[in-house]
Amino acid sequence: MKLVRGAWKLLVGIKDALVLVAMLLFFVAIFAALNARQRPAAIGDGALVLKLDGPIVEQPEEVPLTALLSGQQVGKQYRLRDVLRAIDAAREDKRVKAIVLDLDRFGGAYPAVLGEVQAALLRARAAGKPVLAFATAYTDGGYRLASAASEIWMDPMGGTIFAGPGGNQLFYKGLIDKLGVNAHVYRVGKFKSAVEPYTRTDQSPEAREASQALYGALFDQWREAVATARPKAQLAPWLGQPAQVIQRAQGDVAGANLATGLVDKLGDRVTFGRRVAALAGGDDKKPAGWFRTIGYDAYVAANPLPKKGKVGVLTIAGEIVDGEAGPGKAAGDTVSKLLYDGLADNDLKALVVRVDSPGGSVLASEKIRLAIMEAKKRGLPVVVSMGGLAASGGYWVSTPADVIFAEPGTITGSIGIFGIIPTFENTLKKIGLSTDGVKTTPLSGQPDVLGGTTPELDAIVQSGIEHGYREFLTRVSQSRKLPIARVDEIGQGRVWIGGIAQQLRLVDRFGGLDDAVREAAKRAKLDDAQPVWLEKKPGFAAQLAQQIAHQEDDDDAAAPADALSRLTWQRQQAFAAALGDAKRMLSGAAVRAQCLECVGLGPVAAGIEDRTLWQTVLARVGL
């Protein structure tokens, strides 16, 4: 009998092994097929189509293979440097007869990112390259890009209305009180409003003052950028009295957009396609509206980044977290190892740190800062290039810089620290539970998430937060050569845009990543300013997931196209991101230098984890 059982176990083991081998071969075959399809193809004449069905980000989030296999909605993200490289290459490429912006489901970007892409499109247009934009309804961010086009088209059944920055945010105080959760908040800085949702049911006067100044400055920049690129657009009535404008047009939003110069032509995709075909070439034997296209992915692949250079570029993108993580998050261990390995494996002469982060864990931020300091100890000039967002921990990691570049619309500052420890003693009381035990010191069992914190622990944590804030002030003071009292005055957790931050000496110059690379090469006395990217190469599973995601038709998962549905969808995405922030706040690092309020000013799409949480909440409440 034992022999039979042993033989059966052996057969089962062989069967399982064969299944695993078959699955592995299956995925290898899929990977090979997709890889073969994505090999750089010969680029012919046509229109370069930028179909931006998602947000433009500094570093796209890594798509888990499990998310695809489980049928989760993933969505697309577009790397900023790839978008800029494609537009700048197309400007001088005679094969590219026109640049087409398909913004029907554009996911947005931070104001500084929109400014960079708009500037690239204006350069192409100035060089004589036709730029055409199409959408059923333009978002605020999408219209800023479209304003750089030589022709703006819109579907006559659509229509564009502008919302402007701002809006409501979630406050959790009432909910956590009902649940009995005790959120112990430790903070420094009167403008550090990231913790207010856990301590208040509304916005504090200080936070409201800071938000009004920030939103007002961003709105002024958007309005000026659009008006400069498209002087004939009559923006004032749409921004001040949109209801009256639409009522006078008897509800015909698209017609009112055309009459006030917001768009040049009304037409469906077929009509728009015929217009592009007149520029890029078409074929009457093809479906109506067909025109010769140059795919974005193929064009980016045909214009690759340099693989060798003397200027290392380290990307710090996304929330700064402890431990290790893939792209889209700036994990302390992962980012610092990338830099240490880059210093060891490359003959680097200078370092550019590209920051696009709201901050996060203080411990991880310091780990990354120390790695950058190691480059300085080796004599490398260090130049920081701030992207759309470099706040709190994002500014902490910028302090080793010899010079800091930012865009006028970059969101930065937020110099402050806070911590949150949730305890559930009141929750337990609601269901008849309690805790008790023997303690040998005031800190025995602390922090006790079930029984609550002690006054001694509260005092220790608050003291540690205050010490961390002083450390933050000291680093900024030494880096920016400002008195600590002055740094404290402009700190306090307050957020600034790049234009004001430069006046406050938090940044040195305006410019993008290319400007930072040139400055780093100049400081290292290099004739060649070629960058080398210090990035982790995606593994097999990540590459497979990425290629499957790119091949999928994700129309069902994308944002809706009409104006009102787009605005609703944006708010849903914002709530999904807010829920994700709350979950990370209560389960992540206790001591944080993070600007949660900054994230709402950027791309509207929530991450994969946040969307999953949002869908779970909707399912639980029956929606």
N, C-alpha and C positions, 0 to 999 in steps of 0.2 A: 504493500500500500504506500509506504514511504517512497518507493521507487516511482510509483505512478504519480504521486503528488509532486515529486521532484521533477519528473519529466514534464508535467503540466506547467509548473512554474517556469521551466526553461522555455517551453513553447510560447507561453504568454510573454516572457521577456523578449524572445526573438520577434514576436509579432509587434510589440511596442517599439522595438528598435527599428524594425522595417517601416512602421508608420512614421516615426520621426525622420528617418532617412528620406522617405517619400515626400514628407512635408518640406524638408530642407531643399530637396531637389526642385520641388514645385516653386518655392519662393526664389531660388536661384534662377530658374527659368524665367519667372516673371521679371526679376531684376534685369536679367540679360536682355529680354525683349524690350523693356522700357528704356534701358540704357542705349540699346541700338537705335530706338526711335528718337532719342534725345541727342545723338551725336551731332556735332555742328554740321549743319547742312549748308550747301552753297547758297549764298544770299543773292537773289536776283533783284531786278527792279520792282519797286512797289511802294506801298505806304507802310511805314512802321506803325504798328497798332499797339498802343499802350492801353490795354483793357484792364484797368485797375479795379478788379473785383475784390477789394480788400484794402486794408490800411498800408501806408508806407511807414516802415519802421527802420530803426538802425540795425537790428539783428532779428531776423524772423525766429519765431518760437519753433522749437524742434517738435515735429509731429510724431507722437508715439504710434508705433505700429499697432498697438492694441486698440487705440482710438479708432483707427480706420477699420480694423477687423470687426469691432463691435458696432460699427455703423454710426459713430458719433459724428456730429457736424464739426468739421475742422476749419474750413475757410482758408483763404489765401492771405499771405502777407508778402509785401514787396520790399526788398532791401533798398534803402535810400541810395547807396553808392552805385548799385546796379542801374537804377532808374536814371540817375544823373549821367552815368557813363554812356548809357544807351542814347540819351538825348544829345549829349555833346558829340558823340561819334556820328550820329545821324546828321548833325549840322553840316559837316563837310563831306558826307558820303553822297556821291552823285547817284548811287543806286536808290537812295531813299528820296522818293519824289514828294513825299509829304509825311507829316507826323500826325497821327490820329489819336485823340484822347477819347476813350470810351469811359465815361464817368457815371454810367447808370447806377453802378453799385459801389462807388468809391467809398472806402471805409475811413477816410480822413487821415490826419497826421497832425503832429504838433505844429504850432504857428511857424517856428523857425524852419522846419522841414518844408512846409508849404512854400515858404519864401525862397528856399534854395531851388526847389523844382520849378517854381514860377520864373525865377531868374534864368534857369537853364533854357526854358521854353522861349523866353524873350530873346535870348542870345541866338537861338536857332531861327527865330522869326526875323531878327535883324540881319541875319546872314542870307536872307532870301528864301528860307525854307517855309513852305506853307504849313501852318499848324491849324488843324480843324478839331473842334470839340463837339461831342454829342452826348446828350443825356435826356431822359424823360423829365427829370427834375434835378437841379443842382443843389447840393448841400453848400453851406458856407465855405467849407474848405475846397470842395470841388469847383465852386465858382471862382475862387481865387486862382486856381490852376487854369480854368477856362478863360479867364480874363486875359491871359497871355496869348490866346489863339487869334489867328487872323480871321477866322470865321467861327462863330458860336452857333450851333444848331440845337434845336430842342423839339421834341415830339409835340405836335399841336394838342394832344390830349393830356399833356403834362402841365408843368408850371413850377416856377421857382419862387419860394418865399424864404426870407432870411431870419434866423433865430438869434444870432449873435451869441457871444460867450455868456455863460452863467446859467442859472437854474437851481432847482432845489436839490438837496442831498439828503441821504437817509440819516436819521438820528436814532440810535438804538436804546437810549436811556429808558424810555417808557417800557420797551419790551423786556429789557434785562431786569427791570424792577419787578415786572409781573412774573418773570421766571424765577426771581429770587437770586439772580446772579449779582455778585458784588464785584464790580470792576475797580480794583485798586489802581489808581492812576498816579504816576510819579512824573513830573514834568518840570522843564525850565523853559522860559520864554513865553511872554504873554500872547504872542501871535502863533504859538504852536497849536493850531486848531485841529491837527490830526486826531487828537484824543477827545475833542468836544462831543462827537456822536455818542461817546460812552459816559459822558458826565453831564450832558445837557440835552434838552429836548428842542433847542433852537440854537441859532448862531449867536456867539457873543458879540458885543459891540466892537471889540478889537478885531475879531476875525472878519466881521462885516466890513469894517473900514479897510482892512488889507485887501479883501476880495474886490471891493468896489474900485480900488486903485489899480489892481492887477487887471481885472476884466476890462476896465475902461481903457487902459493903455493898449491891451491886446486888440480891442475893438477899433481903436483909432488906427493902429497899424494895419489891420485888415482893410479898413475903409480907404486909407491912403494908398495902399498897394494896389487895390482894385481900381481906384479912380485914376491912378497914374498909368496903369496898363491899359485901361479902357475909359478914356475921358468921356465918351458919349453916353456911358451908362448913367442914367438918372437914379442914383442910389437913394437920395434923401427921402423921397416919398415912401419907398419900400422899407426903409429903416424906421421912419417916424410914424407913418400912417398907412400901413399895409392894407387894413380893412377897407379904408376909403378908396384906395386905388383899385382894389378888386371889385368893390361894389359898383364903382363907376364903369368898370368893364363888364358889368353884369355877370360876374363870376368867371369870366374867361381869363384865367391867370396867364396862360401862355400868350394870348393876344396882348394883354397888358405888359408882359415882359418884353414883347417885340416892340410895342409902341414907345416904351421908355428906354429903348436902346440896350437892354440887358442882353438880348440875343440878336443875331443877325438874320437867321432863317428859321422858319417852322417847317418841319417835315419829318416823316417817319424814317425808319432805318433804310428802307428801299430808296427813298428819295435822297437821303444823305449818302448812301452808298454810290448812287449814280454820280453825285458831285465829286466824291473821292475818285471814282473811276476816271473822270475827266482829267484828273491830275496824275494819277498813278497807273492808269491803264485798266481796262476791263475786257469783258468778253460777252457779246450778246448771246452766246450759246449757253452761258452759265445762268444760274438763277438771278432774278431781278435784283439789282443793287450790288451785284458781285464786283469786287475790285481786287487787284493784285495786292497781296499783303506780305509783309515781312513780320513774322512772329516775334514777340518780345523775347521769349526764352531763347529762341534760336539766335537772335541778334546779340543778346548778352553773352551767349556762349561763344559767338564769333568775335567778340571784343573782350577777351579775358583780362583779368588783373595780372600785373607782373608777379612772377613767382620769386624773384630774388631782388634784394635791395639792401641798402645800408640803414634805412630808417624803419625801425620796427613800429607797427601800429597795433596797440592793444585796445580792444573794445570792451568797455564796461557798460553793458546794456541791460535794462530791466531791473527788477527789484534785487537789491543786494542781500544775499542769503548766506547762511552758514553752510559749510560742507561743500558738496559737489553738486553740479547741475549742468544740464545741457544749454544750448543757445537759447536766448530769450530771458535768461536769469543770470545775474552776475554773482556766482557762488564764490566765496572767499578762497576756498582751496583750489577750485578749478582755475580761476583767473590768475591767482598768484603763481600757480604751477606753470601756466602758459607763459608767463613772463620769465620765470626762472629758466625754463627750458629754452625759451627764445634767446635769452642772454648766453646760454651755454652752447647752443647749436648754431647760432648765426653770428656773423662778424658785424654786429650792429654798432653804428657810430652815433645814433640818436634815437630817441623814443618819443612817439606821439601817443598820447592817451586819449582815445575818443570816448567821451562820457555821454551817455543818454540814459539817465537813471534817476528815479525819485528817492534813492537811498534805501535804507533797510537796516539790517543788523549792524550795530556799531562794531562788534567784534570782527565781522567779515570785512567791513570798511577799513578797519585798521590793518588787517592782514594784507589787503590789497595795497594800502598806502605804503606799508613797509617793503613790499616787493618793488614798488616804484622807486622808493628810496635806495634800494639796492642798485638800481640802474644808475642813479645819481652818484652813488659811491664809486661806481666804475668809470665815472667821468662822462657819462652820456648826457647831453642836453635833454631836458624833458619839457615837452610842449603839450599842453592840454587843449583839445578841441571839443568844445561843448556842442552837443547836438540840440535836439528839441528841448531836452530837460536834463539839468544837472543840479539837483537840489539835495539838501540834507547830506546823507551819506555820499551822494553824487558830488557834492562840493568837498566833503571830507577827503575823498580820494584824489581831488584835484589840487590839494594844497602843496604837494611837492613840486609843482610846475615852476619852470623859469619864466614862462609866459603863458597866459590863458587867452585863447580865442573863443569868441561866442558870436552868435547872430543877434541882431537887435530884438528878435522875438524869442530868444532862448529864455526858458524859465529856470531861474537859479536862486541861490541863497538858501533860505529856510534853515539857517544855522541855529540848531536847537536839538534837544534830546528829550525823549520821553520813554516811559516804560508802562506796561500794563500787566497785571497779574489778576486773572479772574478766579474768584473762589465761590463755592456753591453751598455754604452753610445754610443760607436762607432757603435755597431750593430744597435741600434735604428736609428742612422743617416743614415745608409745605406737604410733604408726603410721609411725615411721621418718622423721619430718620434723624439721628444725631451722632456726634463723635465724642470720644473721650479717651484718655490715656495718660500715661506717666511721662513727664518731661524732666530731663536732667538739667537743661539750660533754657534760656529764653528762645533759643533757635531750634530746639528739638522738633523735628518733623516739619520745619518751615522750608519753603512756603507750603502751607497746608491748604490745598485747593478744596478740600472737603470741610475743614473746620475753620478756615479763615486765617488771616495773618495776625501776627502780634505787633504791638507798637514798636518793639525793638527792630523787627524786620522792616517795618515801614520806614523807620528812621534811617536804617542802614541803606535801603534801596534809594531813598530820596537823596541821601548824602552822596551815594555813588553816581546818581544822575547829575547832581550838581558838579561833582568832580569831572564827569565826562564832558559836561558843557564847558567847564574851564579849560579842559584839554582841547576841545574844539576851538574855543576862542584863541588859545595860545598858538595852535597850528595856523590858523588864519592870520593872526597877527604877525607871526614870523614870515609867512609866505607873502603876504600882501604889504608888509612893512607899514602896518597901521598900529596905533596904540590899542591895547586890549579894550580900553573903555570905548573907543570908537567902534571896534568890532562888535562889542556887546550892544551898542546903540543900534547898529544896522542889522544885528542878528535877531535874537529873541524869537527865532522861528519864522521871521517874516520872509515872504517870497517876493522876488523882484524879477522884472524882465531884463533882458540883456542890455537894452539901451540905458536903463537907470543903473543897472549893476556896474556898467562901465564908468558912469559918473561917480559911483561909490567906491570905485577901485577894486571891486570884487573880480572884475575881468579887465584885461588889458586892451584887447583890440577886437574889432569886428572882422569876421572872416570864417570861411568854412574849413573843411578838412584839408583840402589841397593847400590852402594858405598856411595851415599849421605844419604840413609836411615840408613845404618850402622853407618855412622859418626854422624848423629843426635841422634841415640840411645846411642852411646858411650858418647856423650856430656851430654845427659840426665841421664847417669848412669843406663841405662835399660839393663836387661839381654836378653830381647826379642825385636828384631828389626822388629816386625810385623807392616806394614803400614796400615792405614785406609784412603780410598780415599774420599776427600771432594768434592763430585761431585753432581750435580743436577740430580735426577733420571728423565729419559724421561717420558713425559706424555703419555696418551693412544694413541693420534694421532701420536706422534713421534715413539712410539713402533710399531704401525701398519705399518707406512710408512717404517720403517727400515726393518721389517720382509718381507714386500712385495718386497722391493728392493733386499733383499738377495735371495728371491725365484725366481726373474725374471731372464730369460735368456737374458743377456744384450750384446750378441755378436755384435749386430748391433750398439750399442752405444759405444763399446769399441774401443781402438786404433787399427789401422791396424797392421799386423804382419810383413810384409816385410820391409827391411832396409830403402829404400828410402821413402816409405810411412810413416814409423814411424818418420823419421826426419821432413817431411813436417807436419805431425800431431802435433809434438812437437812445431813447430813454430806457428801453428794456435792456439794451446793452450796458448802459450806465448803472442800472440797478444790479445787473448780474456782476459787474465788476465791483460794485460796493459790497455785495454779499461776500464775494471772494476776499476783498480787503478785510472785512470783519473776521472771517474765518482765519485768515493768515495772522491778523493782529492778535487773536486770542490763542493761537497755537504756535506762533513762530517765536523768534528771539524776544526776550522780555525787554531788553534795552535796545531802543531803536533811534536812529537818526533818519527819519523818513518823512516825506511830504506826500501824504495821501491825497490832499486836495489838488495837487498838481496833476495827478493822473487824469482827472476829468477834463483837462484842457487839451488832451491829445486824441489819438485814434479812438473811435467810438466802439470798436469791436472788443469784446471781452475775450480773455484767454480760454483755452479749451477747458481747463478745470472750472473756471468761473461759469461758463455756459452750462456745463454738466450740473453744477450745484443749482443754478437758476432753474433748469428744467426739472430737477428733483423737487425743488420748492413748489413750482407750479403744479406738478403732479400731485403733491401732498395736499394742496388746497383745492384740487379738483379743477384746475384751469388747463 
